[in-house]
Amino acid sequence: MNKKIVLGFSGGLDTSFCVLWLRERGFEPICVCLDIGQSKDLNEVRRSADMLGIHNLRIIDGKANFAEIFLTSALKANALYQNVYPLATALSRPYIGKVLVDIAKEEGTNCIAHGCTGKGNDQVRIEMAVRALLPDVEIVDPIRDNSLSRDYEIKFLLDKGINLGYTEDKPYSIDQNIWGRSICAGILEDINLEPPEEVFEWTKSPEVCPNKPAVIEIEFESGLPVAIDKENLSFLDLVNRLNQLGGQHGIGRIDHIEDRLVGLKSREIYEAPAASILIRAHKALETLTLSRSSLDFKQGVDTEYARLIYLGDWFSPHHMDLLAYLRQNQRVVSGTIRLKLFKGNCTVIGRQSSNALYKRNLITYGKGSDFDQRNGTAFSKILGMESFIQSSAQLSNFEQKIERLIQSKNAE
């Protein structure tokens, strides 16, 4: 009897190859597809499954959980890896790992397989999640463990009579969920070439975007968006709407040279309209409602949170510590941000909040200011006291040393 093994299955080249490879080695693959926003591709997943003779394909709708648990936390932290990438793929991997473990426990097996390469990040992210939740797991990765190329996989499947439509001229590796779409490989590996329009599906080129901008208002409560133009929406519906609207105006195209976990630099193309809009709006609201000290400290937390997501360290006490801080920090981040979307640009044009720390009666340079400028004299003296004392005590000695150095150079 073949040994059961749970395989994360996308219907793409890598995982389709894994199905046949595992069967040939005495495994019974239980194929699991987690739907977190690739719904339009599910027919392709089913088509691939039919071609491969998969009779126990399990498709799980995880969009709502992904939005409410993973994406909300990332937004509170303005999570951008290297200040660019909204981490759509990275955020999905711990969720996929958890689902694979859940199915493995149901099926009574500790064997889990995936189709990641040894050059990428996902092997680490999925396996960190799986090992955290199922310590005695046996992990099989046919592609990484045998150092296989995509060309080899294509030929292997063609030799078996299975044509998924991949060619050596167009072998893009694509991953998407509701937070973003990533594209790499193929001609994109030539970093001196502009990405061809064919790689983009969610966003229009700025050249063909509408000539009239779209103006929208996003309302936030405790760091999370709750409405667009005064219409209350779930987080999932709000993200879907902004993906569509932002894509129409060319928002969220990213072309990035990214440092992978394994030490390699990779050229990655991303489309993330909703993520780009929401992070821009959220940051703008934070500058209005958080103190300078909070903003300065939170920048470090945001960077660390993005790093944690990228590394795949979701199921860790360290993550729980950071999440506790974010929940407390974001309690005052409520208000409305107005934005203009126009030909690839997302611009903040208005801000409102009952928690705003901006006080016009104090900052105004016009008449009626409540700020007593005479306080500035004493403030400047106290603020500069340390420098004044140090200069008085040490500057003359420093000047003498400089003069002696100049004289010695001249003498040479």
N, C-alpha and C positions, 0 to 999 in steps of 0.2 A: 504494500500500500504506500502510495506517495506521501511524502511529508508535507503538511500544510505550511504555507508561508504567506504572510500578508504583504502584498506589493502595493505601494503607492502608485496609482495608474492615472496618467493624464491622456493616454491615447496618442501621444506623440512618438517620435522616433525612438527615443531612449527606452521608455517604459514598454513600448511594443516589442522591442528587441528583447527586453528582460523576460517577458512572458515566455517566449520560445526557448530562450537560453535556460531558464529555470526548469521548464518541463523536460528538456533533454537531460537534465541532471537529477531527475527523480523527485522534483518538487511539484506540489499542487498549488499554483498561485491563486490566492484569493485577492482579486483586484479591487482596490478601493479608490474612488475618485471623490475628493472633497470639493464641492461646488462653492467657491467663494467669490464668484463674479465672472467666471468663464462660461456662463450659461449658454451663450450663443454657440459655444464650441462643443456642447454636450452631445449634439447629434454626431459630431465627428468622433467623439469618444466612443459612442455606441457603435459607430461604423467600424472603427478600428477593432473594437471588442468582437464584433461579428466576424471580421476577417481573420482574427486570431483564434476564433473558436472559444471565446471566453463565455462561460455559461453562468458564472457566479459574480458578475460585476455588481458592485455596490456603490451607488451614487448618493452622497449625503449632502443635503442642503445646509451649508454652514455660513451663509452670508450674514444673517442677523447676528449670530454669535461673534463672527469675525469683526463686524462693525462695532458692536457694543462693548466687546472685551478688549480686543487688540488695537483697533484703530483709535478709539477714544483716548486710550492711554498715550499712544504715540502723538496724538495731536496736542494733548496737554503739555508734552515735552518738546513741541516743535521739532520732532525727530527727523533730522536730516543728516545722513552720513556724509562726512566731509563737506557739510553745509550745502549739499546739492541734492542728494538722492533721498526721496521720501520713504524708502525702505519697504516698498510694497511686497516684494518677493520675500525679503527677510522676515517680515512680520507673519507671513503665512506659514513658514516652515515649522515653528513650534506647534502651531495648531494642527498641521498635517501629522506631525509626530505623535501628538496626543491621540488623534483619531486612529492612527495605525495601531497604537498600543491598546486602545479600547477594543478594536476589532480582534486583535490577537488574543486578548483575554477571553472574549466571547467564544472564539474558535478553539480555545484550549491549546494554543501554540505560543512558543516564545521566539519564533523565527519571523523576522521582518526584512523585507528587501526594498531597495529604491534604485533609481537609475541615474544617480548623480555621477559626475566625473570627479577625478582626483585633482582637477585644476580649479574647481569652483568652490563656492562657499556653502552650498546647500548640503553637501555631505556632512559638514560639521554641524550645521543648524539642526537638521533632522535627527542626527544621531545623538546630539546632546540632549534633545528633548526625549527621545526614546529611552536612552540610558537612565535619565533622571526618573522616568516613570516606570521603567521595567528593567531593573538592574541586571537580571540574568538573561537579557535578550541575546539572541544570535542574529547578527546583521550580515546580510549578503548584498554585495553591490557588484553585479557582473561587469559593468563598464569600467569602474575604477580598479577593481581587483585584477582585471585582465588588461588594463591600459589600452582600451579599444578606442578607435577613432569613429567619427560620425560616418565617414566614407565606408568603413568596414561594416557598420550597422546597416547602412542603406543596402549594400551588396548582399549582406546576410539575409535580409528580409526579401529582397528581390529573388534571390536563389530559392527561397521558400514559396515564391509565387505571391508575395504580399507587397503591393505598391501603395505606399501612403502618400505619394506625391512629392516626396523629398528628392532633390537632385543635388549634384555636386556644385552646380552653379547658383543654387538658391537654398542653401541649407541653414536658414535662420533658426536660431534657438529662441523661442518666444515663451514668455510666462506672463500671465495676467490675473488680476483679481480686481475687486472694486476700488482699490486704492491706487492702482497703477498698472502699467503694461511695460514689460522690459523686452528688448530685442538685442541679440548679439550674434556673433559668428558670421560666417560667409564673408562677403565683400566689406562688411563693417570692420573687419580686422585690419583693413588698410586705413590707418588713422588720418591719412592725408586726403581722403575722399569725403565729400559731403554725403550724408545718408540719403539714399534715393527715396523719393516720395512713397514708393511701394511698401516701405517698412512701417509707415504710419497708418493707423486705422482710427484712432480716437480723436486726433487733432488735425485741423486744417492748416495748411501753410499760410503764414501771414499774408502772402501775396493775394490769396483768394478769400480771405476773411471778409466779413461785412465791412463796409465803409462807415457804418454808424456804430458807435460803441454801445455796449450794454451796461447799464448802471443797476447794481443790485445792493440790497441791504441784508446783512447777515446778523442775526441776533444770537448772542451767547449768554448762557447761564452757567456760572461756576466753571468756566473754561471750555465749555462744549457748545457747539451751535445747536439751536433749537428751532430756528425759523429763517426763511428767506422771504423778504418783502412782506413781512408780517404773517406769512402762512406757516403754521406749525407743522413740522415734519419730523419723522423719526430720523435718527442719524443715517441709517441705510438709505432712505429715500432722499435725504438731503445730499448725500454723496453722489448718488446716481444722477440727480438733477444737475449738480454742478459739473459732473463729468461731461454731460451732454452740452450744457451751456458753454462751459469753458472750452471744450473741444471745438465748438463752432467759431470761437474767437481766437483759436490758436494758442490757448494757454496751456502750459505744462510740458512743452517739449524740452528734453534734457539730453545733451550729448556730453558724456563725462568719461574722463580717464580715471578709473577707479582702482584703489588699492584693495585687492582681495585678501582674504584671510591667509592664504598660503604664500603670500609675499610677491605675487605677480600683479602687474598692472594690466587692466582690461578696459577696452573701449565698450561702454554700455550706453545704449539708447533707451530713454524712458519717455513714456507719456503718462502724465499725472495731473490732469486738469483740476479735479476736486481737491486733491492734496495740496497743490500749489496755491490755490485760492484760499483754502481754509487756514493753512499755516501763515500766509501773508496777513490775513485778517486777524488771526489769533495773536500774532506778535504785535500788531498795531494796538490791540486792546490791552495787552499786557503793559506796553509802554505808558498807557494812560492810567492804569489801575494799580500797578505794583511800584513800590518805592525803589529808589536807586539801589539800595542794598540788596533788596530781593531780586531785582533784575540782574545785578552783577553775579550774585551767587547762583541764580537759576541758569545762567548761561553755562556754567560748569556742569550743572545737573543735566541740562538738555544734551550737552555733548556726550556725557557719560551714558545717558539713556539710549542715545542713538548708537553708541559703540556697543552697548549691551545687546541691543536688538540685532545689530550686524553680526556679532559673534555667536548669536543663538543661545544666549544665557538667560532665556526667559524664565525657566523653572528653577529659580535660585533665590535664596534669602536676600541676596544683594538687590535683586529686582523688587522684592517686596518692600525693602527699605526705601528705595527711590520712589516707588509708587505711593507710599504713605506720605512722603514729602510733597509730591505733586498734588495729592488730594487736598492737603492742608493749604498749600500755596495758592491753589486755583479758586479758592472759595470766593474771592472778591473779583474775579475776572469775569464780570458780567457787563453787558452793554451791547451796542449796535455799531457795526462798522459798515460804511458805505464804500463800494468799490466800483471802479470803471474797468471794464474788460474791452480791450481794443487791440486787434492785430498782434497777438502774442504777449501783450503787456497787461499786467494786473496792478492797478494803481489805487491806493487808499485815498479817498477824496472826502471822507467825513467820519467823525467819531462822536459817540455819545455814551455816557455811563453815569449812573447815579453814584458809582464808587470812584469817579474820576479824581485824581490827585492834581490835575491841572486846574488852577484857580485864576480866572481871568482878572479878578479884582486885585490880585497881587502881582501878576506878571505884566499887566498893561503898562505901556509907556504914555498913555493918554492921561487926561484929567481924571481925578477921582480915584487914583490908585491908593490902596490901603497899605502899601508897603512903604515903611519909613526908611528912605535911603540913607539917612544919617547913621543908621546902624552899621553901614558898610565900613566905616572907618575903623571901628573897634574890631569888627570881624576880620578885616584884612590884617590888622596887627597881630591878632591872636593866631590866625592861620599861618602867618609867616614867621612866628616867633622862633621855631626851631632853626630855620634857615638863617635868620638874623643872628642868633647866638653862635651858630657854627661859623658863619662868615667872620664875625667879630673876633672869634678866638683863633681861627685857623687860616683864614684867607691870606694874611700877610706872609705867613711862613710858606704857603703854597706859591705865592708870587715870587718869593726869593728863590725857591728851588727852580722855577721856570727860568728866571733870569740867569742863574748860574749855568743851567743846561744850554741856554742860547750862547752864552759866552764861551763855553767849552767847545761848542760846535764851530763857532767863528774862528777860534784859535786853531782848529784843525785845518 
